[in-house]
Amino acid sequence: MKPIDEQDIAEPGLVVLDVTGGNEDSGQAVMAALEKRWAISGIGPVHRDPGKPGVRARIYADVLGPGRECP
């Protein structure tokens, strides 16, 4: 996956999450659960890295949402 740069997390409440799961269904289930809680970049595709177990995905999230403040 590409490196995370400052623009990805330029404002309070923005986060980048790398999700690792045992299989595609697990990775997609985690993204679906996060989507119910936060504004995320969407349920994206999962990727397999040759020679490494499991699958990976990256999502971007705003954990504060409208009207919330950073602690």
All heavy atoms as TSV, in Angstrom:
chain	resi	resn	atom	element	x	y	z
A	1	MET	N	N	0.839	-1.177	0.000
A	1	MET	CA	C	0.000	0.000	0.000
A	1	MET	C	C	0.883	1.239	0.000
A	1	MET	O	O	1.972	1.236	0.550
A	1	MET	CB	C	-0.897	-0.002	1.221
A	1	MET	CG	C	-1.890	-1.112	1.226
A	1	MET	SD	S	-3.073	-0.925	2.575
A	1	MET	CE	C	-4.306	-2.015	1.962
A	2	LYS	N	N	0.332	2.292	-0.580
A	2	LYS	CA	C	1.111	3.525	-0.658
A	2	LYS	C	C	1.259	4.135	0.738
A	2	LYS	O	O	0.415	3.932	1.614
A	2	LYS	CB	C	0.466	4.505	-1.616
A	2	LYS	CG	C	-0.841	5.077	-1.129
A	2	LYS	CD	C	-1.399	6.097	-2.098
A	2	LYS	CE	C	-2.631	6.718	-1.476
A	2	LYS	NZ	N	-2.772	8.097	-1.708
A	3	PRO	N	N	2.327	4.901	0.948
A	3	PRO	CA	C	2.522	5.551	2.246
A	3	PRO	C	C	1.405	6.558	2.534
A	3	PRO	O	O	0.812	7.126	1.624
A	3	PRO	CB	C	3.862	6.276	2.090
A	3	PRO	CG	C	4.522	5.675	0.893
A	3	PRO	CD	C	3.435	5.131	0.027
A	4	ILE	N	N	1.155	6.796	3.799
A	4	ILE	CA	C	0.182	7.787	4.230
A	4	ILE	C	C	0.896	9.128	4.265
A	4	ILE	O	O	1.981	9.252	4.810
A	4	ILE	CB	C	-0.355	7.439	5.630
A	4	ILE	CG1	C	-1.066	6.083	5.591
A	4	ILE	CG2	C	-1.284	8.529	6.142
A	4	ILE	CD1	C	-1.356	5.510	6.950
A	5	ASP	N	N	0.292	10.151	3.656
A	5	ASP	CA	C	0.942	11.459	3.693
A	5	ASP	C	C	0.130	12.431	4.559
A	5	ASP	O	O	-0.972	12.125	5.003
A	5	ASP	CB	C	1.205	12.023	2.296
A	5	ASP	CG	C	-0.060	12.341	1.517
A	5	ASP	OD1	O	-1.088	12.700	2.124
A	5	ASP	OD2	O	-0.009	12.241	0.291
A	6	GLU	N	N	0.701	13.606	4.792
A	6	GLU	CA	C	0.080	14.583	5.685
A	6	GLU	C	C	-1.312	14.992	5.233
A	6	GLU	O	O	-2.175	15.274	6.060
A	6	GLU	CB	C	0.968	15.817	5.803
A	6	GLU	CG	C	2.238	15.568	6.575
A	6	GLU	CD	C	3.096	16.816	6.690
A	6	GLU	OE1	O	2.539	17.924	6.757
A	6	GLU	OE2	O	4.319	16.658	6.707
A	7	GLN	N	N	-1.570	15.032	3.952
A	7	GLN	CA	C	-2.872	15.444	3.451
A	7	GLN	C	C	-3.972	14.459	3.871
A	7	GLN	O	O	-5.116	14.849	4.059
A	7	GLN	CB	C	-2.832	15.571	1.934
A	7	GLN	CG	C	-4.079	16.188	1.360
A	7	GLN	CD	C	-3.945	16.467	-0.127
A	7	GLN	OE1	O	-2.964	16.077	-0.744
A	7	GLN	NE2	N	-4.916	17.130	-0.689
A	8	ASP	N	N	-3.617	13.175	4.048
A	8	ASP	CA	C	-4.596	12.169	4.444
A	8	ASP	C	C	-5.167	12.438	5.845
A	8	ASP	O	O	-6.275	12.016	6.149
A	8	ASP	CB	C	-3.985	10.771	4.414
A	8	ASP	CG	C	-3.636	10.319	3.010
A	8	ASP	OD1	O	-4.331	10.705	2.051
A	8	ASP	OD2	O	-2.655	9.566	2.865
A	9	ILE	N	N	-4.378	13.086	6.697
A	9	ILE	CA	C	-4.790	13.316	8.086
A	9	ILE	C	C	-4.622	14.787	8.468
A	9	ILE	O	O	-4.264	15.120	9.590
A	9	ILE	CB	C	-4.012	12.397	9.045
A	9	ILE	CG1	C	-2.512	12.534	8.844
A	9	ILE	CG2	C	-4.450	10.956	8.887
A	9	ILE	CD1	C	-1.669	11.780	9.868
A	10	ALA	N	N	-4.898	15.682	7.537
A	10	ALA	CA	C	-4.627	17.107	7.714
A	10	ALA	C	C	-5.517	17.791	8.754
A	10	ALA	O	O	-5.168	18.832	9.273
A	10	ALA	CB	C	-4.764	17.824	6.369
A	11	GLU	N	N	-6.652	17.228	9.068
A	11	GLU	CA	C	-7.580	17.864	10.003
A	11	GLU	C	C	-7.840	16.954	11.192
A	11	GLU	O	O	-7.771	15.730	11.063
A	11	GLU	CB	C	-8.908	18.145	9.298
A	11	GLU	CG	C	-8.789	19.094	8.126
A	11	GLU	CD	C	-10.115	19.276	7.413
A	11	GLU	OE1	O	-11.172	19.185	8.073
A	11	GLU	OE2	O	-10.094	19.504	6.203
A	12	PRO	N	N	-8.165	17.543	12.365
A	12	PRO	CA	C	-8.500	16.709	13.521
A	12	PRO	C	C	-9.666	15.783	13.204
A	12	PRO	O	O	-10.631	16.194	12.564
A	12	PRO	CB	C	-8.897	17.729	14.591
A	12	PRO	CG	C	-8.243	18.999	14.178
A	12	PRO	CD	C	-8.212	18.966	12.663
A	13	GLY	N	N	-9.556	14.548	13.610
A	13	GLY	CA	C	-10.626	13.585	13.399
A	13	GLY	C	C	-10.476	12.718	12.170
A	13	GLY	O	O	-11.172	11.723	12.027
A	14	LEU	N	N	-9.571	13.084	11.247
A	14	LEU	CA	C	-9.352	12.250	10.066
A	14	LEU	C	C	-8.341	11.167	10.397
A	14	LEU	O	O	-7.309	11.442	11.019
A	14	LEU	CB	C	-8.851	13.094	8.896
A	14	LEU	CG	C	-9.785	14.180	8.392
A	14	LEU	CD1	C	-9.150	14.925	7.219
A	14	LEU	CD2	C	-11.128	13.616	7.999
A	15	VAL	N	N	-8.639	9.944	10.019
A	15	VAL	CA	C	-7.741	8.825	10.267
A	15	VAL	C	C	-7.646	7.945	9.028
A	15	VAL	O	O	-8.546	7.931	8.186
A	15	VAL	CB	C	-8.189	7.958	11.475
A	15	VAL	CG1	C	-8.170	8.749	12.761
A	15	VAL	CG2	C	-9.556	7.360	11.249
A	16	VAL	N	N	-6.545	7.226	8.935
A	16	VAL	CA	C	-6.350	6.219	7.899
A	16	VAL	C	C	-6.243	4.881	8.624
A	16	VAL	O	O	-5.461	4.732	9.559
A	16	VAL	CB	C	-5.078	6.492	7.081
A	16	VAL	CG1	C	-4.886	5.413	6.025
A	16	VAL	CG2	C	-5.122	7.873	6.441
A	17	LEU	N	N	-7.053	3.921	8.205
A	17	LEU	CA	C	-7.067	2.611	8.848
A	17	LEU	C	C	-6.660	1.538	7.852
A	17	LEU	O	O	-7.231	1.443	6.775
A	17	LEU	CB	C	-8.468	2.290	9.375
A	17	LEU	CG	C	-9.052	3.293	10.372
A	17	LEU	CD1	C	-10.528	3.035	10.563
A	17	LEU	CD2	C	-8.320	3.206	11.690
A	18	ASP	N	N	-5.661	0.754	8.234
A	18	ASP	CA	C	-5.300	-0.420	7.450
A	18	ASP	C	C	-5.942	-1.618	8.127
A	18	ASP	O	O	-5.671	-1.903	9.293
A	18	ASP	CB	C	-3.778	-0.595	7.386
A	18	ASP	CG	C	-3.117	0.409	6.466
A	18	ASP	OD1	O	-3.773	0.840	5.493
A	18	ASP	OD2	O	-1.970	0.782	6.708
A	19	VAL	N	N	-6.822	-2.281	7.407
A	19	VAL	CA	C	-7.571	-3.425	7.924
A	19	VAL	C	C	-6.905	-4.695	7.410
A	19	VAL	O	O	-6.648	-4.821	6.214
A	19	VAL	CB	C	-9.041	-3.371	7.449
A	19	VAL	CG1	C	-9.802	-4.608	7.886
A	19	VAL	CG2	C	-9.714	-2.105	7.948
A	20	THR	N	N	-6.637	-5.622	8.305
A	20	THR	CA	C	-6.089	-6.923	7.923
A	20	THR	C	C	-7.035	-7.998	8.441
A	20	THR	O	O	-7.430	-7.969	9.606
A	20	THR	CB	C	-4.684	-7.131	8.532
A	20	THR	OG1	O	-3.838	-6.066	8.122
A	20	THR	CG2	C	-4.094	-8.458	8.085
A	21	GLY	N	N	-7.417	-8.918	7.575
A	21	GLY	CA	C	-8.333	-9.984	7.964
A	21	GLY	C	C	-7.881	-11.320	7.419
A	21	GLY	O	O	-7.027	-11.392	6.531
A	22	GLY	N	N	-8.453	-12.361	7.942
A	22	GLY	CA	C	-8.101	-13.702	7.517
A	22	GLY	C	C	-8.590	-14.036	6.120
A	22	GLY	O	O	-8.006	-14.857	5.424
A	23	ASN	N	N	-9.704	-13.377	5.710
A	23	ASN	CA	C	-10.257	-13.619	4.380
A	23	ASN	C	C	-11.066	-12.407	3.935
A	23	ASN	O	O	-11.249	-11.461	4.704
A	23	ASN	CB	C	-11.103	-14.904	4.371
A	23	ASN	CG	C	-12.233	-14.846	5.388
A	23	ASN	OD1	O	-12.898	-13.828	5.543
A	23	ASN	ND2	N	-12.437	-15.942	6.109
A	24	GLU	N	N	-11.552	-12.451	2.708
A	24	GLU	CA	C	-12.287	-11.320	2.147
A	24	GLU	C	C	-13.537	-10.982	2.955
A	24	GLU	O	O	-13.839	-9.811	3.190
A	24	GLU	CB	C	-12.676	-11.604	0.686
A	24	GLU	CG	C	-11.517	-11.587	-0.285
A	24	GLU	CD	C	-10.747	-12.913	-0.360
A	24	GLU	OE1	O	-11.076	-13.872	0.395
A	24	GLU	OE2	O	-9.808	-12.980	-1.146
A	25	ASP	N	N	-14.272	-11.998	3.381
A	25	ASP	CA	C	-15.501	-11.755	4.135
A	25	ASP	C	C	-15.219	-11.026	5.449
A	25	ASP	O	O	-15.958	-10.117	5.833
A	25	ASP	CB	C	-16.232	-13.068	4.419
A	25	ASP	CG	C	-16.832	-13.689	3.165
A	25	ASP	OD1	O	-17.031	-12.964	2.164
A	25	ASP	OD2	O	-17.098	-14.911	3.182
A	26	SER	N	N	-14.150	-11.404	6.137
A	26	SER	CA	C	-13.798	-10.746	7.401
A	26	SER	C	C	-13.427	-9.287	7.173
A	26	SER	O	O	-13.868	-8.401	7.908
A	26	SER	CB	C	-12.622	-11.461	8.073
A	26	SER	OG	O	-12.973	-12.766	8.423
A	27	GLY	N	N	-12.614	-9.027	6.167
A	27	GLY	CA	C	-12.214	-7.657	5.862
A	27	GLY	C	C	-13.401	-6.783	5.508
A	27	GLY	O	O	-13.529	-5.655	5.989
A	28	GLN	N	N	-14.309	-7.297	4.695
A	28	GLN	CA	C	-15.487	-6.531	4.297
A	28	GLN	C	C	-16.434	-6.323	5.482
A	28	GLN	O	O	-17.058	-5.270	5.601
A	28	GLN	CB	C	-16.195	-7.239	3.145
A	28	GLN	CG	C	-15.279	-7.383	1.954
A	28	GLN	CD	C	-15.810	-6.753	0.707
A	28	GLN	OE1	O	-16.994	-6.567	0.545
A	28	GLN	NE2	N	-14.906	-6.417	-0.183
A	29	ALA	N	N	-16.532	-7.309	6.381
A	29	ALA	CA	C	-17.395	-7.171	7.559
A	29	ALA	C	C	-16.886	-6.059	8.481
A	29	ALA	O	O	-17.685	-5.287	9.025
A	29	ALA	CB	C	-17.476	-8.494	8.320
A	30	VAL	N	N	-15.586	-5.955	8.635
A	30	VAL	CA	C	-15.021	-4.892	9.472
A	30	VAL	C	C	-15.320	-3.534	8.854
A	30	VAL	O	O	-15.743	-2.598	9.548
A	30	VAL	CB	C	-13.500	-5.089	9.663
A	30	VAL	CG1	C	-12.858	-3.855	10.255
A	30	VAL	CG2	C	-13.236	-6.295	10.535
A	31	MET	N	N	-15.119	-3.404	7.553
A	31	MET	CA	C	-15.397	-2.124	6.888
A	31	MET	C	C	-16.875	-1.764	6.999
A	31	MET	O	O	-17.223	-0.599	7.215
A	31	MET	CB	C	-14.938	-2.172	5.436
A	31	MET	CG	C	-13.423	-2.171	5.299
A	31	MET	SD	S	-12.871	-2.051	3.589
A	31	MET	CE	C	-13.002	-3.767	3.070
A	32	ALA	N	N	-17.762	-2.737	6.892
A	32	ALA	CA	C	-19.202	-2.475	7.008
A	32	ALA	C	C	-19.555	-2.002	8.414
A	32	ALA	O	O	-20.368	-1.083	8.590
A	32	ALA	CB	C	-19.997	-3.729	6.652
A	33	ALA	N	N	-18.934	-2.591	9.430
A	33	ALA	CA	C	-19.193	-2.174	10.814
A	33	ALA	C	C	-18.681	-0.754	11.055
A	33	ALA	O	O	-19.356	0.053	11.713
A	33	ALA	CB	C	-18.536	-3.152	11.783
A	34	LEU	N	N	-17.510	-0.425	10.514
A	34	LEU	CA	C	-16.969	0.925	10.675
A	34	LEU	C	C	-17.830	1.955	9.953
A	34	LEU	O	O	-18.010	3.070	10.430
A	34	LEU	CB	C	-15.529	0.980	10.162
A	34	LEU	CG	C	-14.508	0.213	10.989
A	34	LEU	CD1	C	-13.164	0.187	10.274
A	34	LEU	CD2	C	-14.372	0.801	12.380
A	35	GLU	N	N	-18.407	1.562	8.824
A	35	GLU	CA	C	-19.248	2.469	8.045
A	35	GLU	C	C	-20.507	2.867	8.818
A	35	GLU	O	O	-21.029	3.969	8.665
A	35	GLU	CB	C	-19.628	1.814	6.720
A	35	GLU	CG	C	-20.388	2.713	5.790
A	35	GLU	CD	C	-20.647	2.062	4.451
A	35	GLU	OE1	O	-21.138	0.907	4.430
A	35	GLU	OE2	O	-20.359	2.692	3.434
A	36	LYS	N	N	-20.986	1.989	9.689
A	36	LYS	CA	C	-22.168	2.305	10.492
A	36	LYS	C	C	-21.851	3.308	11.595
A	36	LYS	O	O	-22.729	4.003	12.078
A	36	LYS	CB	C	-22.737	1.029	11.111
A	36	LYS	CG	C	-23.361	0.102	10.095
A	36	LYS	CD	C	-23.858	-1.158	10.740
A	36	LYS	CE	C	-24.428	-2.097	9.689
A	36	LYS	NZ	N	-24.828	-3.380	10.257
A	37	ARG	N	N	-20.592	3.363	12.009
A	37	ARG	CA	C	-20.193	4.224	13.128
A	37	ARG	C	C	-19.625	5.569	12.669
A	37	ARG	O	O	-19.857	6.580	13.300
A	37	ARG	CB	C	-19.165	3.479	13.977
A	37	ARG	CG	C	-18.696	4.236	15.164
A	37	ARG	CD	C	-17.846	3.368	16.066
A	37	ARG	NE	N	-17.297	4.140	17.137
A	37	ARG	CZ	C	-17.849	4.317	18.313
A	37	ARG	NH1	N	-19.011	3.758	18.571
A	37	ARG	NH2	N	-17.273	5.033	19.244
A	38	TRP	N	N	-18.849	5.567	11.600
A	38	TRP	CA	C	-18.142	6.765	11.144
A	38	TRP	C	C	-18.408	7.008	9.668
A	38	TRP	O	O	-18.833	6.131	8.941
A	38	TRP	CB	C	-16.631	6.606	11.323
A	38	TRP	CG	C	-16.166	6.446	12.723
A	38	TRP	CD1	C	-16.690	7.017	13.845
A	38	TRP	CD2	C	-15.058	5.661	13.166
A	38	TRP	NE1	N	-15.975	6.636	14.946
A	38	TRP	CE2	C	-14.965	5.808	14.563
A	38	TRP	CE3	C	-14.133	4.859	12.521
A	38	TRP	CZ2	C	-13.976	5.182	15.311
A	38	TRP	CZ3	C	-13.150	4.234	13.266
A	38	TRP	CH2	C	-13.087	4.403	14.651
A	39	ALA	N	N	-18.062	8.204	9.220
A	39	ALA	CA	C	-18.073	8.518	7.794
A	39	ALA	C	C	-16.760	7.987	7.226
A	39	ALA	O	O	-15.692	8.472	7.579
A	39	ALA	CB	C	-18.176	10.022	7.580
A	40	ILE	N	N	-16.843	6.948	6.404
A	40	ILE	CA	C	-15.626	6.355	5.840
A	40	ILE	C	C	-15.637	6.497	4.317
A	40	ILE	O	O	-16.635	6.881	3.721
A	40	ILE	CB	C	-15.441	4.871	6.234
A	40	ILE	CG1	C	-16.497	3.968	5.584
A	40	ILE	CG2	C	-15.456	4.701	7.744
A	40	ILE	CD1	C	-16.175	2.481	5.700
A	41	SER	N	N	-14.502	6.156	3.730
A	41	SER	CA	C	-14.353	6.266	2.279
A	41	SER	C	C	-15.101	5.184	1.521
A	41	SER	O	O	-15.034	5.122	0.303
A	41	SER	CB	C	-12.870	6.233	1.906
A	41	SER	OG	O	-12.257	5.053	2.404
A	42	GLY	N	N	-15.821	4.346	2.226
A	42	GLY	CA	C	-16.607	3.295	1.583
A	42	GLY	C	C	-15.986	1.924	1.775
A	42	GLY	O	O	-14.829	1.796	2.151
A	43	ILE	N	N	-16.781	0.921	1.536
A	43	ILE	CA	C	-16.294	-0.447	1.630
A	43	ILE	C	C	-15.555	-0.740	0.341
A	43	ILE	O	O	-16.162	-0.853	-0.719
A	43	ILE	CB	C	-17.445	-1.436	1.863
A	43	ILE	CG1	C	-18.149	-1.108	3.186
A	43	ILE	CG2	C	-16.934	-2.869	1.856
A	43	ILE	CD1	C	-19.390	-1.920	3.451
A	44	GLY	N	N	-14.262	-0.816	0.445
A	44	GLY	CA	C	-13.431	-0.990	-0.734
A	44	GLY	C	C	-13.008	-2.423	-0.949
A	44	GLY	O	O	-13.347	-3.316	-0.161
A	45	PRO	N	N	-12.267	-2.640	-2.001
A	45	PRO	CA	C	-11.777	-3.989	-2.277
A	45	PRO	C	C	-10.698	-4.390	-1.283
A	45	PRO	O	O	-10.029	-3.537	-0.696
A	45	PRO	CB	C	-11.203	-3.875	-3.685
A	45	PRO	CG	C	-10.830	-2.433	-3.827
A	45	PRO	CD	C	-11.821	-1.671	-3.000
A	46	VAL	N	N	-10.558	-5.676	-1.072
A	46	VAL	CA	C	-9.470	-6.203	-0.249
A	46	VAL	C	C	-8.407	-6.771	-1.185
A	46	VAL	O	O	-8.711	-7.166	-2.306
A	46	VAL	CB	C	-9.962	-7.271	0.752
A	46	VAL	CG1	C	-10.884	-6.664	1.780
A	46	VAL	CG2	C	-10.671	-8.408	0.048
A	47	HIS	N	N	-7.178	-6.771	-0.724
A	47	HIS	CA	C	-6.056	-7.213	-1.546
A	47	HIS	C	C	-5.276	-8.303	-0.826
A	47	HIS	O	O	-5.174	-8.289	0.394
A	47	HIS	CB	C	-5.112	-6.038	-1.833
A	47	HIS	CG	C	-5.799	-4.853	-2.417
A	47	HIS	ND1	N	-6.105	-4.752	-3.743
A	47	HIS	CD2	C	-6.267	-3.722	-1.846
A	47	HIS	CE1	C	-6.717	-3.611	-3.969
A	47	HIS	NE2	N	-6.835	-2.965	-2.824
A	48	ARG	N	N	-4.732	-9.205	-1.588
A	48	ARG	CA	C	-3.821	-10.225	-1.057
A	48	ARG	C	C	-2.410	-9.857	-1.470
A	48	ARG	O	O	-2.162	-9.513	-2.617
A	48	ARG	CB	C	-4.155	-11.601	-1.611
A	48	ARG	CG	C	-5.431	-12.164	-1.055
A	48	ARG	CD	C	-5.541	-13.663	-1.374
A	48	ARG	NE	N	-6.752	-14.190	-0.790
A	48	ARG	CZ	C	-6.842	-14.654	0.454
A	48	ARG	NH1	N	-5.786	-14.667	1.219
A	48	ARG	NH2	N	-7.976	-15.115	0.911
A	49	ASP	N	N	-1.494	-9.916	-0.517
A	49	ASP	CA	C	-0.076	-9.722	-0.812
A	49	ASP	C	C	0.546	-11.099	-0.990
A	49	ASP	O	O	0.463	-11.934	-0.070
A	49	ASP	CB	C	0.622	-8.976	0.323
A	49	ASP	CG	C	0.152	-7.530	0.439
A	49	ASP	OD1	O	-0.218	-6.944	-0.597
A	49	ASP	OD2	O	0.171	-7.000	1.563
A	50	PRO	N	N	1.154	-11.360	-2.144
A	50	PRO	CA	C	1.752	-12.677	-2.374
A	50	PRO	C	C	2.742	-13.055	-1.262
A	50	PRO	O	O	3.553	-12.236	-0.839
A	50	PRO	CB	C	2.487	-12.505	-3.708
A	50	PRO	CG	C	1.779	-11.381	-4.388
A	50	PRO	CD	C	1.336	-10.461	-3.279
A	51	GLY	N	N	2.587	-14.262	-0.776
A	51	GLY	CA	C	3.485	-14.773	0.253
A	51	GLY	C	C	3.128	-14.378	1.671
A	51	GLY	O	O	3.795	-14.766	2.615
A	52	LYS	N	N	2.055	-13.572	1.847
A	52	LYS	CA	C	1.629	-13.155	3.180
A	52	LYS	C	C	0.222	-13.669	3.437
A	52	LYS	O	O	-0.612	-13.688	2.531
A	52	LYS	CB	C	1.652	-11.637	3.304
A	52	LYS	CG	C	3.039	-11.048	3.220
A	52	LYS	CD	C	2.988	-9.556	3.442
A	52	LYS	CE	C	4.392	-8.972	3.344
A	52	LYS	NZ	N	4.368	-7.517	3.511
A	53	PRO	N	N	-0.056	-14.083	4.670
A	53	PRO	CA	C	-1.393	-14.601	4.968
A	53	PRO	C	C	-2.430	-13.485	5.040
A	53	PRO	O	O	-2.110	-12.332	5.322
A	53	PRO	CB	C	-1.212	-15.243	6.346
A	53	PRO	CG	C	-0.064	-14.519	6.962
A	53	PRO	CD	C	0.838	-14.141	5.819
A	54	GLY	N	N	-3.669	-13.816	4.767
A	54	GLY	CA	C	-4.772	-12.895	4.929
A	54	GLY	C	C	-4.922	-11.888	3.811
A	54	GLY	O	O	-4.292	-11.977	2.762
A	55	VAL	N	N	-5.798	-10.927	4.062
A	55	VAL	CA	C	-6.103	-9.871	3.105
A	55	VAL	C	C	-5.947	-8.520	3.786
A	55	VAL	O	O	-5.971	-8.425	5.011
A	55	VAL	CB	C	-7.535	-10.010	2.542
A	55	VAL	CG1	C	-7.693	-11.292	1.753
A	55	VAL	CG2	C	-8.572	-9.933	3.651
A	56	ARG	N	N	-5.794	-7.476	2.967
A	56	ARG	CA	C	-5.630	-6.123	3.503
A	56	ARG	C	C	-6.520	-5.149	2.748
A	56	ARG	O	O	-6.814	-5.347	1.570
A	56	ARG	CB	C	-4.178	-5.684	3.367
A	56	ARG	CG	C	-3.238	-6.499	4.208
A	56	ARG	CD	C	-1.816	-6.084	4.012
A	56	ARG	NE	N	-1.704	-4.624	4.077
A	56	ARG	CZ	C	-0.561	-3.980	4.116
A	56	ARG	NH1	N	0.561	-4.622	4.073
A	56	ARG	NH2	N	-0.536	-2.666	4.174
A	57	ALA	N	N	-6.893	-4.091	3.445
A	57	ALA	CA	C	-7.648	-3.000	2.833
A	57	ALA	C	C	-7.298	-1.713	3.571
A	57	ALA	O	O	-6.902	-1.754	4.734
A	57	ALA	CB	C	-9.147	-3.255	2.916
A	58	ARG	N	N	-7.433	-0.598	2.902
A	58	ARG	CA	C	-7.204	0.701	3.545
A	58	ARG	C	C	-8.471	1.526	3.381
A	58	ARG	O	O	-9.048	1.598	2.305
A	58	ARG	CB	C	-6.033	1.420	2.903
A	58	ARG	CG	C	-5.840	2.827	3.468
A	58	ARG	CD	C	-4.567	3.448	3.025
A	58	ARG	NE	N	-3.461	2.834	3.748
A	58	ARG	CZ	C	-2.183	3.075	3.474
A	58	ARG	NH1	N	-1.849	3.876	2.495
A	58	ARG	NH2	N	-1.234	2.484	4.172
A	59	ILE	N	N	-8.887	2.138	4.487
A	59	ILE	CA	C	-10.022	3.048	4.437
A	59	ILE	C	C	-9.646	4.352	5.135
A	59	ILE	O	O	-8.765	4.391	5.995
A	59	ILE	CB	C	-11.299	2.445	5.057
A	59	ILE	CG1	C	-11.063	2.012	6.497
A	59	ILE	CG2	C	-11.830	1.313	4.236
A	59	ILE	CD1	C	-12.331	1.540	7.193
A	60	TYR	N	N	-10.332	5.393	4.744
A	60	TYR	CA	C	-10.146	6.713	5.326
A	60	TYR	C	C	-11.427	7.048	6.071
A	60	TYR	O	O	-12.516	6.785	5.571
A	60	TYR	CB	C	-9.873	7.739	4.226
A	60	TYR	CG	C	-8.640	7.391	3.431
A	60	TYR	CD1	C	-8.707	6.513	2.348
A	60	TYR	CD2	C	-7.400	7.911	3.778
A	60	TYR	CE1	C	-7.567	6.175	1.629
A	60	TYR	CE2	C	-6.257	7.581	3.065
A	60	TYR	CZ	C	-6.352	6.712	1.985
A	60	TYR	OH	O	-5.227	6.373	1.290
A	61	ALA	N	N	-11.284	7.606	7.277
A	61	ALA	CA	C	-12.475	7.868	8.082
A	61	ALA	C	C	-12.408	9.231	8.758
A	61	ALA	O	O	-11.330	9.728	9.076
A	61	ALA	CB	C	-12.624	6.789	9.156
A	62	ASP	N	N	-13.591	9.807	8.954
A	62	ASP	CA	C	-13.748	11.002	9.771
A	62	ASP	C	C	-14.442	10.521	11.038
A	62	ASP	O	O	-15.634	10.264	11.038
A	62	ASP	CB	C	-14.601	12.021	9.021
A	62	ASP	CG	C	-14.882	13.272	9.839
A	62	ASP	OD1	O	-14.501	13.322	11.032
A	62	ASP	OD2	O	-15.492	14.199	9.303
A	63	VAL	N	N	-13.673	10.375	12.101
A	63	VAL	CA	C	-14.219	9.799	13.337
A	63	VAL	C	C	-15.019	10.807	14.155
A	63	VAL	O	O	-15.704	10.431	15.083
A	63	VAL	CB	C	-13.121	9.148	14.210
A	63	VAL	CG1	C	-12.466	8.017	13.455
A	63	VAL	CG2	C	-12.091	10.161	14.663
A	64	LEU	N	N	-14.911	12.082	13.799
A	64	LEU	CA	C	-15.663	13.087	14.536
A	64	LEU	C	C	-17.064	13.254	13.996
A	64	LEU	O	O	-18.022	13.314	14.740
A	64	LEU	CB	C	-14.931	14.440	14.499
A	64	LEU	CG	C	-13.570	14.454	15.181
A	64	LEU	CD1	C	-12.966	15.835	15.090
A	64	LEU	CD2	C	-13.679	14.010	16.615
A	65	GLY	N	N	-17.191	13.348	12.696
A	65	GLY	CA	C	-18.487	13.546	12.082
A	65	GLY	C	C	-19.000	14.949	12.309
A	65	GLY	O	O	-18.402	15.739	13.033
A	66	PRO	N	N	-20.118	15.293	11.717
A	66	PRO	CA	C	-20.667	16.637	11.825
A	66	PRO	C	C	-21.010	17.004	13.272
A	66	PRO	O	O	-21.606	16.220	13.988
A	66	PRO	CB	C	-21.942	16.584	10.973
A	66	PRO	CG	C	-21.787	15.386	10.111
A	66	PRO	CD	C	-20.886	14.432	10.844
A	67	GLY	N	N	-20.598	18.200	13.681
A	67	GLY	CA	C	-20.963	18.708	14.996
A	67	GLY	C	C	-20.199	18.128	16.165
A	67	GLY	O	O	-20.515	18.411	17.308
A	68	ARG	N	N	-19.189	17.302	15.929
A	68	ARG	CA	C	-18.413	16.725	17.029
A	68	ARG	C	C	-17.056	17.398	17.084
A	68	ARG	O	O	-16.538	17.855	16.083
A	68	ARG	CB	C	-18.258	15.233	16.819
A	68	ARG	CG	C	-19.609	14.509	16.830
A	68	ARG	CD	C	-19.464	13.127	16.295
A	68	ARG	NE	N	-19.495	12.177	17.377
A	68	ARG	CZ	C	-19.303	10.871	17.207
A	68	ARG	NH1	N	-19.032	10.391	16.020
A	68	ARG	NH2	N	-19.362	10.057	18.214
A	69	GLU	N	N	-16.489	17.443	18.286
A	69	GLU	CA	C	-15.183	18.082	18.459
A	69	GLU	C	C	-14.139	17.065	18.857
A	69	GLU	O	O	-14.435	16.056	19.484
A	69	GLU	CB	C	-15.269	19.158	19.544
A	69	GLU	CG	C	-16.139	20.343	19.158
A	69	GLU	CD	C	-16.133	21.424	20.212
A	69	GLU	OE1	O	-15.229	21.432	21.063
A	69	GLU	OE2	O	-17.034	22.255	20.169
A	70	CYS	N	N	-12.904	17.376	18.498
A	70	CYS	CA	C	-11.777	16.516	18.841
A	70	CYS	C	C	-11.524	16.625	20.342
A	70	CYS	O	O	-11.556	17.708	20.913
A	70	CYS	CB	C	-10.531	16.969	18.058
A	70	CYS	SG	S	-9.212	15.779	18.088
A	71	PRO	N	N	-11.314	15.486	21.015
A	71	PRO	CA	C	-11.081	15.532	22.468
A	71	PRO	C	C	-9.786	16.217	22.822
A	71	PRO	O	O	-8.889	16.322	22.108
A	71	PRO	CB	C	-11.042	14.056	22.874
A	71	PRO	CG	C	-10.957	13.253	21.644
A	71	PRO	CD	C	-11.298	14.161	20.494
